[in-house]
Amino acid sequence: MSSALTTIRERTDKPMNDSYFCWLVGLIGDEYIAQNYQKLLWKLYTTNYIWELDYDRNRAADGLYLRREYANASGYFQFISGDCSMLEMFIALARRAENDIMHDPDFGDRSSQWFWTMLQNLGLDVYDDFHWFEREVDRILDIFIHRRYAKNGVGGAFPVRSQVRDLTQTDLWWQMNAYLEERYPV
């Protein structure tokens, strides 16, 4: 485990799931991220992902699958309970973007890029440990979870310029595909 991820464990000072949290952060960040976004990442880790559309249940299932992957990678088979967290969902969705849609061996694994793109689109990337406003982060997450962003996705994870349908009524998988297709046409 890198020193930056160890720092997360020491500063969060939480029992049980710390090594899993550090492992998750290692999937989407480097040392700079690990040292400067601990509060945001911990907030995402401790906030449940709640879906309102049936197909978004798949995003939760993908997020929960990371626990099995962690157990296999670490040999740590103690059961990690609870609902899918926002952090797990975003990481799993970023990995799906990379592996199922955007994979290109010339660029390498860009899962971290897709993760941070979603957070940037939500406006969460500005809340590092030095500019932390938990109430504002809670407000943004509430808008996202309850789909109170604009119909074209502005205020959500996947804003599009050419709105085909109301994204507040569209599952995240479809939104992500529309977003990536618009920005990275084949």
N, C-alpha and C positions, 0 to 999 in steps of 0.2 A: 504494500500500500504506500502510495507516495506521501511525502511529508505534508503536502497541501491537504490531502484527504484525511490524514491523521489530525490535522488542525481542526477540520470540521468536527471530528468526533470529540475532541477535547472541548471545543467552544460550545457545541450544542449540549454536551453533558447529559445526554438522554440514554437510558438503559436499552438493552435488548436489540433494537433494530438499527443501532448505529452503524454496524459494519455493512448492513444492507443499504442504508442511506448513502454511505461513502461509495459503495460499489455503483449505485445509480448515478451519483454525481460524476464518477469516473467515466461513465458512458457518454456524457454530454459536455464535459468541460475539461479544461486544462488547469494548471496550477493557478493562473490568474482568476479564472472563474471560481474555482474552489475557495480561494481566499477572499474574494470580493462580493460574492453573491450568496453567502451562507444563509442569510435571513430569508431571502426570497426562495431559495431552494428548499429550506426547511419549511417555510410556509406552504409551498406546493406539496411537500411530502406529508404534511399534517392536515391537509385539506382534502376531504373526500371528493372524488369525481362523481357527480350525479348526472345521469343522462335523462333527458326528457323525451327523446325519440327512440323507438325500439332498436333501430339498427346501431345506435350509439352504444348499446350494450356490448357490442363487439369491441369497442375501444376499451371498455373496462376489462373485458376478458383478456385482451392483448396486454394490458397493463399488469394484470394479475399473473400472467404467464412469466413476467420478468422474475417473479419470486422463485419459480421453478428453475429458471436459468441461473439465478444466483446460487441456489442450493447446489446445482450440478457443478458450477464453477468453483464454489468455495468449499464444498464438502460440509457445509453448515446446513443440516437438515431439520433443524428446529422449525416448527411451523410458524410462519409469519401470518398472523390473522388480520382480519379487518377488510374493509372495502378498498377498492382501488383508489389510490391517491391521485391528485392532479399531476404530480410529478411522474408517477408511473404511466399515466395515460399519455401525457405529452411525449415522454421518451419513447413509448411503444409506437405512437403515431409517427413520430419522426423516423423511427427505424423502418416502419412500413413504407413511408415516403421514399426512403432510400432504397430499400430492398425490392419493393414491389413496383415502383414507378420510375425512380430517377437513377437507378444504379448505372454507373459508368466507370469501368475499371481505370480509365484515364484520370479520373478525379479522386479515386479512393472513396472511403466511407465518409459521407457527408451528413450522417445522422445528426451530429451536433449542430451543423448549420441549419437543418430543418427545424430542430428544437428551438434554437435561438430566433429563427425567423418567426415562428409562432408567437414567442414571447414578445418580440419586437412589435409585431402586428397588434398585439393586445395592449402594448404600451407598458409592459412590465419590465422591460430591459433597463429602464432608467432607475429602477429601485435597487441599487446595489446597497451594500452595508453602510455606505457613507451618506446615502440619500434615501433612507428607509422611512416610509410612511405607511404603516400597516393598515390604517383605515382606507387609504386609497387603493392599496393592493387588494384588500377585501372587497371594495366596491367594484374593481375591475373583474375580479374572479366571479362575483355575483352576477354581473352583466353577462359574462361568458356562460356560466352554468345555466342561467335562466333565459338565455337567448334574447337578451334585451338590446342587442346590437342592431345596427341598421340592416335592412333587407339585402343590401349588397355586401354584407359582411364587415363593413367598417365598424371597428370596435370589437370585432371578433378575431379569431386566429387566421381567417382566410378571406380578406377583402378582395373583391374582384371589380374590375372596371366595367366589364360587359355582363351585367346581371341577366342571367337566364331564368332564374326562379328565386323565390324568397328564401334566402339562406337561413333565416331563422327557423324555417320549417324543413330544412334539409340536413341530413346526417353529416357528420364531420368528414367521413370518407369521401362523399361526393363533393363537399366544399373543398377539401384538400386537392382532389383531382382537378377541379375547375381552376383553382388558384395556380397550381403548378403548370397546367396546360396553358394558361394565359401568359405566364411569365417565362416559361421554358418551352416554347412550341417545338414540335419535332420537325 
